[in-house]
């Protein structure tokens, strides 16, 4: 991997770092990790010798006076065959905060310094042990809130997402080289820029780009959660729907229309998958109530930020979903909508059970009895990218989606310029797309970007 990193500060890795690698608090086992050139001499001072590489050594960990701090296992990983690519020593002792801090302080006395957040993973990236997407997957695996999210993070850590991005990069570079060859040899009789070869390469890159954007988008939803906005007419049962999903009365419910005036936010886990739900004021054409008017304004603003809209229909009074038909044009374009027919214990409209292929997804529920909520939860899990035990979703982050969006925009501009046979400009747009994609795996990155990414990691990782 050839990385290009723009630097304003000296690279990390010139000194030896130490940190507790286990979470703060009490535990049966605690781990202190040391990485850098001073590891062998730190090991001799702490243990009396350097352990055999990759073989556990039972030993006392001693202080400057030779008194035992703790007893446990020591593991030594000489460079470059380690997580960071440097000499690494791991001390596995008892998980008390005082003991772990004493070991850290002893390493500090011997020349190490405290590690910054994510610095071990950052060194792994800088020493070509991980690319940037894989390094981020380490943090995603630690933070995973469900088995599905953990599996997705593990697939990214193993390089699945990186391979997809690199494959797209290879196809883009091949197209760019072909275009630049046409620019370099204008005297050729063959019109390279309109040839079948170029069209096929364009189609290949476009298909790969679309697949990568789709997978990254699903990976972000699985890792960070789905932003769901509940909308609909007053008294359709929006707040009751939120209460049933949350499993508790988080919203006030009354027969009075317009009870909900402000946004009500609740985080809900569905089988460990995070769901960020926002209940909103009921939507209607006009109102004389200034507070309700402000509530509707806020509701429409929140709809613009949604990943999915649950549009609640009163199945008893609006079986044909007229309320949705009237509001459809005012809903944000591109945001998927699910029609939730509430009060199905009172009425089960035929329109809710069958739908045209182009119509929104439809789910029948009863917030009063709980009927249909298992189906609604499964629907939301599917919207988050949950594909069951055998799913192949990868973990991704918002910056990956942004980089792919920028690359896709540059590629679209290149296609448009190609139609006008402006080869030099086409090549430049393809270069911009290539640079955007390279930021995902870190082949091209800045210190600011690296600081933001690794600064979000926990100490010791």
N, C-alpha and C positions, 0 to 999 in steps of 0.2 A: 504494500500500500504506500503510495507516494503522497504525502500530505503537504499541502501548502498552507502555512499558518502565518497570518499577519501578526507581528509582535510589536508591542510597545514596551514590554518588560522582559527580563531574562526568563528563559524556560525553567519550569520546575524540574526537580530531579537531581539538582547538583548537591543537595544535602540529604541527610537521613531523617526520616519522619517516623513518628510513633503515635499511636492512638489505641484506645480500647475499641475493639471491633464488635463488641456485644452491647446491647442496649443498656442504658443507665438503670440502676436498681439492683436488687438482690436476685441471685440465681445460683443454680447448682454449679454451673461452669461459666467462667468469664475468659475472654480471649483478648490478648494484647498483640497488636501487629506492629512490626518494625520493618521499614523498607529503605534501602540505600546502601551506599558503599561501606558504611561503618558497621554493618550488621555482623560480620565475623568477629570483630573485636568486642562488640557489645555482647555477643553470645559467650565469648570466653570469660568476660567479666561477670556476667550473670550466672552462667552455668558451669564454668570451669573449663569448658571446651566447646568447640563448634560441633554440633550434632552431625551425624552422617546424613547426607542429602536425602530428603524425602523419607526419612525413617524416624518414627516417634521415639523420643528419648525421655525416660522418666528421670526427673532431676529436681534438685532444690534450686529455687531462684533466690539469689543472695544479694544483700545490699553492700555498700562500700566497706562495711566492717566485717563482712563475711557472715553476717547473721541471716538466717532464712527469712525471706519475705513470704514465701509460699512454696508449695511443692506441686508439680503437675507435669504435663507433657510439653515438650519443646519440639517444634518442627522447623527444619531449615530448608529453604529452597534457593539454591544458588542461581545467580543470573546466568543466562537469560530465561531459564526454565521456571518462571514464577508468574504469579498473577500480574505483577507490575512490570516484569522484565528486568527487575533489579534483584539484588540479594534480599530475601525476605525471611524474617524470623517470626514465628507465631508461638506465643506462650499461652498454653491452655491451663488455667488454674481455677481456683474457686471464685465464684461470681459475686464477691462482695465489693462494694464501691471503694472501700478503703484499700483493700488488697490490690485492686486493679490500678488505682491511682499511684500506689507505692511503686508498682512495676513501671508505670509510665514515667514517674519522676526519676527512677534509677536510670532509665534509658536517656532521659534528658541530661542527667549528670555525665553520661558517657558520650555526649556529643550530638544526640538527636534533637529535633525540635518537634513540637506538636503539629500534627497534620491538620491541614485545612479541610473543610467539608468537601468530600468527594475526591481528595487528592490522590488516594491510592488508585481509584479508577481512572483519574486523569493521567496518571503516569502510565497506566496500562494502555491507554489510548495513544499517548505520545511515543510509547515504545513499541507500537504496532502489535500489541497483544489483542486489542479490540478496536473496532472502528467506533465512530461516535454514536451511531444508532445502537450498537451492541452495548456500549457503556451506559447509555440511557436506559436500556432494558434491564440492567442490573438494579437500578433504582426502582424501576417499575415492578420488578419481581419482588423486591422488599416491600413495596407499598401496595401490592395487589390485595384487593378486598374480596376476591372470590377465586375459586379454583380455575374458572374460565379465564380470568384476567392473569392469573399466575401462569397458566399454560401458554397464553398469548405472549407474555413477557419472555418465557423460556424459549419460545420459537424465535423471537427476535434476538435474544441473547445468543442463540445457536447460529444466527446469521441469515435466517430465512428472509427477513425484510430487506436486509442489506443486499442479498443476492438478487432480489427482485429489482431494487434500485440500480445496482451495478449492471444488470442485464439491460435495463432501459438506457443507462448511460452508454453502454457499448453500442447499442443500436443507434443512438443519437450521434455518437462520434462517427460511426460508419457513414451515416447520412451526410454529416458535415464534411467529411473527407471527400465524399463523392461530389458534393456541390462545389467544393474548392478545386477539385480536379477539373471541373467544367470551366471554372473561372481561369485556371492556369493555361488551358489549351483551347482558346476560343476559335482557333482555326479549324478544329475538327468538324467534319461534315455532320456528324451526329449531333442532334440537339439534346445535349445531356439533360438540360433543365426541364424538358417536357417528355423525357423518355419513360418507358414502362418501368424501368429499374427504379427511377426516382419515385414514381407513384407507389410502387410496392413498398419501398423503404418508408415513405411517409405514412402509409397505412399501418405498417408494423409499429412505428414509433407511437402513432396515435393510439393504437390498441393497448400497447404496453403502458402508456401514460394514463389512460382511462382506468386500467386495472389497478395501477399503483395508487391513484387517487382514491378509488373505491376502497381498497384494502386499508389505506392509511386512515381514511375517514371512519371506517368501522373500528379500527384499532383505537382511535382516540375516544370514541364513544364507550368502548368496553373498558378503557382504563380510567377515563375521567368522568364518565357518566353522561346520561342523556338529559338535556334540558327540555322538559316537557311543560307546556303551558295549557292549562285547562280553560277553555273558552266556551261561550254559548249564550243563549238568552237568559234573562233573570228567571230564577226558580226552575231551571232545568235540572238541577241537582248537582251542580259543579262542586260545591263545598262538601256535600254528602259523599261524592265520589272521592275527593281528597281524603276525607276522614276514613273511608273504608280502605283505601290503599295504604294509608299510614297506620291503620290499626288502632287509632285513638282519635278523640275529638279535638282536632287542632284548629278547626274552623267553626264559627258560629253558624248554626242552621236554624232558620225560622221560615214560616210561610210568607213573610213579608218580602215582596220583590225588592231587590237592591240591597239586601243585607250586607253583602260583601262590597266594600267601597275601595279598599286598598289592595295591594298585592300581598298575598300570603305565601311564603316560601317554606318548603319542607323537603328535607333529604330523606329518601326512602330507599331501602335496600331490598331488591327482589332476588332472592337466592344469592346474595352477596354482590349483585350488580348494582352500582350506584345510579339512582334516579333523582334528579333535581326537579321537583314539581312546583309549579307556581299556579295558585288559584287566583282568578281575576274577577273583576266586576262584570256583571252581566251586560252583554252588548244589545243595544236597541237603537232605533233611528234617532229619537229625540228624548230629552228629559228636561224638566224644569228645575231639577235639583242640581245645584252647582257642584256639590260634593260628588254626586254620582257621575256627573259629566267629567270631572277630573279623574275619577276611577276608571272610566271607559278610555280616557286618553292614555292613562298609564297601561291599561290592558293592551291597547293596540301597539304601544311602544314595546311592551314585553313580547308580543307576538313576533316582532321583527327579529328577536334574538333567539327564538325557539329552534330546537332541533326537530321537534315534532309537536303538533297541536292535537290535543284531545278535544274535539268539538262535541259538547254534550247536547243531546236532543231529548226532549221530553216525549217519550214514545207514546204516552197516553193522549197528548193533545196535538202532537206534530208527527204523525206516523210517516209522512212523506218527506221529512227533513226539510221543510220549507225554510226554516231558520238558517240552515247552512246555505241553501241556494241564494238567499238574500244577502248573506255575508261573504259569499265565496270570492267575489271580486275584490273585496277589501282585505282579504287575508294575504300575507306575504307570499309572493311567488317563490317556488322552489322549496318551501317548507312542507314536508309531508303532513297530511291531515288524516286522523282516524276519527270516524263518526262513532260516538259512543251513545247508543240508544239506551237511556236510563228508564227506570220504572217498568222493566220488562215483566215484572210480576203482575202488573196491571194490564199491560197490553204488549203483544208481540207482533208488530207490524210486518206485513209481508215484504215491504220495501227494505227492511233491515236484514232479512235473511238471504236475499239475493241481490247481487250488484253487478253492474257492467264492469268490464275489465278496466276501463279508464276511470271509474269512480273511486272515491277514497275507500280505504279499508273500513269495515263496519263490525262493531262488536255490540252484542246485547248484554246488558247488565241490570242488576237491581241493587242500588246502593242501600236499600232498606233491608234486603234479605241476604245479600252477598252473592246472589246467583250471577254467574258469568264472569266473576272476577278472576277465577283461575285462567280463563281464556284471555282476559285482558292482560294479566301478568305475563303469560306466554307471548302474547303479541308484543309487549314492550321489551321483553328479553330478546326477541327476534330483531326488533328495531335497533337494539344495542349491539347487534352482531353476535349474539350467543348462538352457536351452531351445534350445541350438544357436546357430549363427551368426545366425539370424533372430529370436532370443528378444527379449522386450520387458520383461525384469525391470528394476526400478529399484533403486538402492541405498537402503538405509534403515539406521537405527540403533536400538539398544535403546530409546532414549528416545522414538522415534516409536511403537514398538510399545506402550510403556507409556502414552503419551498416548491412543492409539487404544483401548487396553483400558479406561482410565478413562472415555473418552467413551462407549464401548459400554455400560459398567456404568450410567452416568447415564441413557443412553437407555432401557435395560431398566427402570430404576426409573420413568422417565416413562411408559412403556407400562403398567406395572402400576397407577400412579396414575390413568391415563386411564380404566382400566376402572371405577374408583370415582368418576369424574367430579370429581376434585379438581384443577380447572384451574390454580389458582395454584401448587400444588406441581409439577404437570406442567411449567409454564413455567419454574420454578426449576431443575428437573433438566435441562431442555433448555439452559438458560443455562450450567449447569455443563459439559455435554457440549461446548457451543460453545467455552467457555474452554479446555478440555483440547485440543481440536483446534487452536485458534489458537496454542498453544505450538509446534506442529510447524513452522509457517512463520515464527513469530516475531511475529505480529501482537499477541500478548500474551506478554511474557517478563519475567524478572527479571534483575538484574545478576549474581546468583549463577549462574544458568543460562548466561548469555552467557560468563561467566568460565570455566566448566568446558568449554564447547564450543570456544571460540577458543583457550583455553590448551593444547589438545591439538594445535593446528596447529604446523607448523614455522615457525621464524623466517623472515621475508621473504615469508610468504604470509598 
